[in-house]
């Protein structure tokens, strides 16, 4: 039986062509939300929309670090599922890329793109979504800012953005930046009725490791040592719980690890 706790919500999920992003989109749709999915791989998005049903999902292909793409996905959410007037009220800032290695050892040619995606792309989406969400509470004060229902910005961080690891320190530095951004925006927007939640997963098995350049043998050893590792569905289920809380309840900061993970 489908859940209905997110019925009436309009969601946007970036990085939704695979892994955590795809799992989040599926979970939110299963809970009753309408979902706009974004990633660069248009064919994967089309398959996801077909699976969820065009009445429940729409795709906007493109680079989530580009402001024009950010605006387009939010516009599609409003026009397709908000009758041209209601903005997305559940935005998941998930698009990102990893990078194996430290400040000393990582591939310097990958730094700029990673920072642009993980930090600047996240900032563009948080800014654009936050500004649109503020229109719902404009002119309202006190308890009235919650009268229109829940509004959520969920930001995907990482364990290594909270606990310093010398072995993935360039990637970790971008997630430290996201942590800071999330808490600053929470303090700015929370009093105005918009919840901002940071989700910081530990080891999750997905295509992330291969794209980031981690050695297969190393990750297999990690899985044997600390497994079972998390699945994308574990992260998605956690987010579903967070955003299903009453508008007056805010789970601000969630760090989720495999039970046997000791470090970081």
RAFEN-V210070 format. One record per backbone hydrogen bond with DSSP energy under -0.5 kcal/mol. CO is the residue of the C=O (numbers start at 0). NH is the residue of the N-H. If there is no record, write none. Layout:
BEGIN
CO_NH, CO_NH
END
This chain:
BEGIN
3_6, 5_8, 8_10, 8_33, 9_88, 9_89, 10_35, 11_91, 12_37, 14_17, 14_20, 17_20, 17_21, 18_22, 19_23, 20_24, 21_25, 22_26, 23_27, 24_28, 25_29, 26_30, 27_32, 28_31, 29_2, 30_5, 31_7, 33_10, 34_36, 34_57, 35_12, 36_59, 37_15, 38_61, 39_41, 40_44, 41_45, 42_46, 43_47, 44_48, 45_49, 46_50, 47_51, 48_52, 52_55, 52_56, 55_34, 57_36, 59_38, 61_63, 62_65, 64_66, 65_68, 65_69, 66_70, 67_71, 68_72, 69_73, 70_74, 71_75, 72_76, 73_77, 74_78, 75_79, 76_80, 76_81, 77_81, 77_83, 81_84, 81_85, 88_151, 89_11, 89_91, 90_92, 90_153, 91_13, 91_93, 92_155, 98_170, 100_169, 101_105, 105_107, 106_109, 107_110, 107_111, 109_113, 110_114, 111_115, 112_116, 113_117, 114_118, 114_119, 115_120, 116_121, 118_122, 119_123, 120_124, 121_125, 122_126, 123_127, 124_128, 125_129, 126_130, 127_131, 128_132, 129_133, 130_134, 131_134, 132_135, 132_136, 133_137, 134_137, 136_139, 140_143, 141_144, 142_145, 143_146, 145_148, 150_194, 151_90, 152_196, 153_92, 154_156, 154_198, 157_160, 158_161, 158_162, 164_167, 165_168, 166_100, 167_171, 168_172, 169_173, 170_173, 170_174, 171_175, 172_176, 173_177, 174_178, 175_179, 176_180, 177_181, 178_182, 179_183, 180_184, 181_185, 182_186, 183_187, 184_188, 185_189, 188_191, 188_193, 189_192, 192_194, 194_152, 196_154, 196_198, 197_199, 197_253, 198_156, 198_200, 199_255, 200_158, 202_229, 203_205, 205_208, 206_210, 207_211, 208_212, 208_213, 209_212, 211_99, 214_218, 215_219, 216_220, 217_221, 218_222, 219_223, 220_224, 221_225, 222_226, 225_259, 229_204, 230_233, 230_234, 231_235, 232_236, 233_237, 234_238, 235_239, 236_240, 237_241, 238_242, 239_243, 241_244, 245_248, 248_250, 249_251, 251_197, 253_199, 253_255, 255_201, 257_260
END
